[in-house]
Amino acid sequence: MKSCFSVSDETFSPLVFFDTTSIYFEGNGGSSLGEYGNSKDHRSDRKQLVVGAVLDDKGQPVCCEILPGNTADVRILIPVVKRLKKRFGIKSICIVADRGMVSADNTAMIEELVWRYILGSRMRKQKVIGEKVLKRGGRYTIVHPKTKDGPSPLKVKEVKLDEGRFIICFNEDQAKKDAESRKVIIESLKNKLKKGEKALIGNKGYRRYLKVAHESFSLDDDKIKKEARYDGKYVLTTNTTPTD
């Protein structure tokens, strides 16, 4: 699920999940709410609706939202939570959401509303994470050890800064896969650089490792080294405390 809300109220489930999907129209349908948008059915040629569903922790539906087809996920989260809070008289809320559901404006609004949150971070777009959080030393705590049939191995580390509280989540298996994938890309880049630079234009995955000087491309060793910091990691931003 994209996000969940932990709520405090005796008449309401302590945990609800929220996610969205898109439904596209064939023919002449979609004359009112139908709009062209980011199609999760890979049908950008069709008008669509965005449907959001809220489920409780037992998988039972609580409510649904139907929105115009060009509505982005980041614009849905806070209005849905506000309506749930008002409808059920919820006293306290903690929003847990992945990075696709949040933006800088959303986070600022959540803080203004004095809601608790645990949010996925857009690591490469948040300067504080690349320059401070991932550079901070300290030991990881094992959440899931590596086992044959268990969940994915996971370690976590808390980082407290003036900018807030961050949790680094680290998966050693994923780190190895990320490093191997980068190695393949670098080798491909080297071959393409030998053949000429036109093949590199327009490929965002390649540009991440390149520098441009005098209209020519070359490998950027500093970028490659910095990219390795993200291997197997994702970062959560939260205003909660360990006692919450």
C-alpha positions as CSV (number, residue, x, y, z in Angstrom):
1,M,0.0,0.0,0.0
2,K,1.1,3.5,-0.7
3,S,0.4,5.0,2.8
4,C,-1.2,4.3,6.1
5,F,-2.6,6.3,9.0
6,S,-2.2,5.3,12.6
7,V,-5.2,6.9,14.4
8,S,-6.3,7.2,18.0
9,D,-10.0,6.8,18.6
10,E,-12.0,4.0,20.4
11,T,-14.6,3.9,17.6
12,F,-12.2,3.5,14.7
13,S,-9.6,1.0,13.6
14,P,-6.1,1.8,15.0
15,L,-4.6,1.5,11.5
16,V,-5.9,2.2,8.0
17,F,-4.2,1.8,4.6
18,F,-4.7,4.1,1.6
19,D,-3.7,3.6,-2.0
20,T,-4.8,4.8,-5.5
21,T,-5.2,3.3,-8.9
22,S,-6.5,4.5,-12.3
23,I,-9.4,3.2,-14.4
24,Y,-9.5,4.2,-18.1
25,F,-12.5,4.7,-20.4
26,E,-13.1,3.2,-23.7
27,G,-15.2,5.0,-26.4
28,N,-16.7,8.3,-25.4
29,G,-16.7,7.7,-21.6
30,G,-15.2,10.1,-19.1
31,S,-17.0,13.3,-20.1
32,S,-17.0,14.7,-16.5
33,L,-14.2,13.4,-14.3
34,G,-12.3,11.7,-17.1
35,E,-8.9,13.3,-17.8
36,Y,-5.6,12.3,-19.3
37,G,-3.1,11.6,-16.6
38,N,-0.4,9.2,-15.4
39,S,-2.0,5.9,-16.4
40,K,-1.2,3.0,-14.1
41,D,-2.7,0.8,-16.9
42,H,-0.2,2.2,-19.4
43,R,-3.0,3.7,-21.4
44,S,-2.0,7.3,-21.7
45,D,-4.2,7.5,-24.8
46,R,-7.4,7.1,-22.8
47,K,-9.2,9.4,-20.4
48,Q,-9.2,8.0,-16.8
49,L,-10.4,8.3,-13.3
50,V,-8.3,8.1,-10.2
51,V,-9.7,5.9,-7.5
52,G,-8.4,5.9,-3.9
53,A,-9.4,3.3,-1.3
54,V,-9.1,3.3,2.5
55,L,-9.0,-0.1,4.2
56,D,-8.8,-1.0,7.8
57,D,-6.1,-3.3,9.3
58,K,-8.4,-6.3,8.6
59,G,-8.7,-5.5,4.9
60,Q,-12.3,-4.1,5.1
61,P,-13.1,-1.0,3.1
62,V,-13.7,2.2,5.1
63,C,-14.3,4.6,2.2
64,C,-13.4,5.4,-1.4
65,E,-12.4,8.5,-3.3
66,I,-13.1,9.1,-7.0
67,L,-11.1,12.0,-8.5
68,P,-10.3,13.5,-11.9
69,G,-7.9,11.4,-13.9
70,N,-5.1,14.0,-13.8
71,T,-5.0,14.1,-10.0
72,A,-1.5,13.3,-8.7
73,D,-1.0,11.1,-5.6
74,V,0.7,14.0,-3.7
75,R,-2.5,16.1,-3.9
76,I,-4.7,13.4,-2.5
77,L,-3.1,12.3,0.8
78,I,-3.8,15.3,3.1
79,P,-7.4,16.0,2.0
80,V,-8.3,12.3,2.5
81,V,-6.8,12.3,6.0
82,K,-8.6,15.5,6.9
83,R,-11.9,14.0,5.8
84,L,-11.3,10.9,7.8
85,K,-10.3,12.9,10.9
86,K,-13.5,15.0,10.7
87,R,-15.8,12.1,9.8
88,F,-14.7,9.8,12.6
89,G,-13.7,12.4,15.2
90,I,-10.1,11.1,15.3
91,K,-8.0,12.8,17.9
92,S,-4.4,12.0,16.9
93,I,-2.9,10.8,13.6
94,C,0.4,9.4,12.4
95,I,0.9,9.3,8.6
96,V,3.2,6.6,7.2
97,A,3.8,7.1,3.5
98,D,6.2,6.3,0.7
99,R,7.9,9.0,-1.3
100,G,5.3,8.8,-4.1
101,M,2.7,10.2,-1.7
102,V,4.6,13.1,-0.3
103,S,6.2,16.4,-1.3
104,A,8.0,19.2,0.4
105,D,4.7,21.1,0.5
106,N,2.9,18.1,1.9
107,T,5.4,17.7,4.7
108,A,5.2,21.4,5.6
109,M,1.4,21.1,5.7
110,I,1.5,18.0,7.9
111,E,3.8,19.8,10.3
112,E,1.5,22.8,10.4
113,L,-1.4,20.6,11.2
114,V,0.7,19.1,14.1
115,W,0.3,15.5,12.8
116,R,2.9,12.9,13.4
117,Y,4.5,11.3,10.4
118,I,7.0,8.7,9.1
119,L,7.7,9.6,5.5
120,G,9.8,8.1,2.7
121,S,12.5,10.5,1.4
122,R,13.5,11.4,-2.1
123,M,17.1,10.7,-1.2
124,R,18.9,12.2,-4.2
125,K,16.7,15.3,-4.2
126,Q,17.1,16.2,-0.5
127,K,20.5,17.8,0.0
128,V,20.6,17.1,3.7
129,I,20.4,13.4,3.2
130,G,23.3,13.2,0.7
131,E,25.5,15.7,2.5
132,K,24.7,14.9,6.2
133,V,22.5,11.9,6.9
134,L,24.3,9.3,4.9
135,K,27.7,10.5,6.1
136,R,26.9,10.2,9.8
137,G,28.7,7.4,11.5
138,G,27.2,5.0,14.0
139,R,26.1,1.4,14.4
140,Y,23.2,-0.2,12.7
141,T,20.6,-2.2,14.7
142,I,19.5,-5.5,13.1
143,V,15.7,-5.6,12.5
144,H,15.6,-8.7,10.3
145,P,18.7,-11.0,10.1
146,K,19.5,-12.7,6.9
147,T,17.7,-16.1,6.8
148,K,16.8,-18.5,4.1
149,D,13.0,-18.2,4.3
150,G,12.5,-15.0,6.5
151,P,11.8,-11.4,5.4
152,S,14.5,-9.4,3.6
153,P,17.5,-8.6,5.8
154,L,17.2,-5.1,7.3
155,K,19.4,-2.9,9.5
156,V,18.4,0.5,10.7
157,K,20.3,3.5,12.1
158,E,18.9,6.7,13.7
159,V,20.4,10.1,12.8
160,K,19.4,13.2,14.6
161,L,20.1,16.6,13.1
162,D,18.9,20.2,13.4
163,E,16.9,19.4,10.3
164,G,15.0,16.6,12.0
165,R,15.1,12.9,12.8
166,F,16.0,10.4,10.1
167,I,16.1,6.6,10.0
168,I,18.5,5.0,7.5
169,C,17.3,1.5,6.4
170,F,19.9,-0.8,4.9
171,N,19.6,-4.1,3.1
172,E,22.9,-5.7,2.4
173,D,21.5,-8.0,-0.3
174,Q,20.1,-5.0,-2.2
175,A,23.3,-3.1,-1.7
176,K,25.2,-5.8,-3.6
177,K,22.6,-5.8,-6.4
178,D,22.8,-2.0,-6.7
179,A,26.6,-2.1,-6.9
180,E,26.5,-4.8,-9.6
181,S,23.9,-2.9,-11.6
182,R,26.0,0.2,-11.5
183,K,29.1,-1.8,-12.6
184,V,27.1,-3.0,-15.6
185,I,26.1,0.6,-16.5
186,I,29.6,1.9,-16.2
187,E,31.0,-0.8,-18.5
188,S,28.2,0.0,-21.0
189,L,29.1,3.7,-20.7
190,K,32.7,3.0,-21.4
191,N,31.8,1.2,-24.6
192,K,29.4,3.9,-25.7
193,L,31.9,6.6,-25.1
194,K,34.3,4.8,-27.4
195,K,31.7,4.7,-30.2
196,G,30.7,8.4,-29.9
197,E,28.6,10.5,-27.6
198,K,25.3,10.7,-29.5
199,A,24.2,7.3,-28.0
200,L,24.3,8.9,-24.5
201,I,21.9,11.8,-25.2
202,G,18.5,11.4,-23.5
203,N,19.4,8.6,-21.1
204,K,18.9,9.7,-17.5
205,G,20.5,6.6,-16.1
206,Y,23.7,7.3,-18.0
207,R,23.8,11.0,-17.3
208,R,23.9,10.3,-13.5
209,Y,27.5,9.2,-14.0
210,L,28.7,11.6,-16.6
211,K,30.2,15.1,-16.7
212,V,30.0,17.5,-19.6
213,A,32.9,19.7,-20.7
214,H,33.1,21.6,-23.9
215,E,30.2,19.7,-25.3
216,S,31.8,16.3,-24.7
217,F,31.0,13.5,-22.2
218,S,33.3,11.7,-19.8
219,L,32.9,9.5,-16.8
220,D,32.6,11.5,-13.5
221,D,34.4,9.5,-10.8
222,D,33.1,11.8,-8.0
223,K,29.5,11.1,-9.1
224,I,30.1,7.4,-9.2
225,K,31.6,7.5,-5.7
226,K,28.7,9.5,-4.4
227,E,26.1,7.2,-5.9
228,A,27.6,4.3,-4.0
229,R,26.4,5.9,-0.8
230,Y,22.8,5.0,-1.7
231,D,23.4,1.3,-2.3
232,G,20.8,-0.8,-0.5
233,K,19.5,2.2,1.5
234,Y,16.3,4.2,1.9
235,V,15.8,7.0,4.4
236,L,12.7,7.8,6.5
237,T,12.0,11.2,7.8
238,T,10.0,11.4,11.0
239,N,8.8,13.8,13.8
240,T,8.0,10.9,16.1
241,T,10.1,9.9,19.1
242,P,11.1,6.3,20.2
243,T,8.5,6.5,23.0
244,D,5.5,7.3,20.6
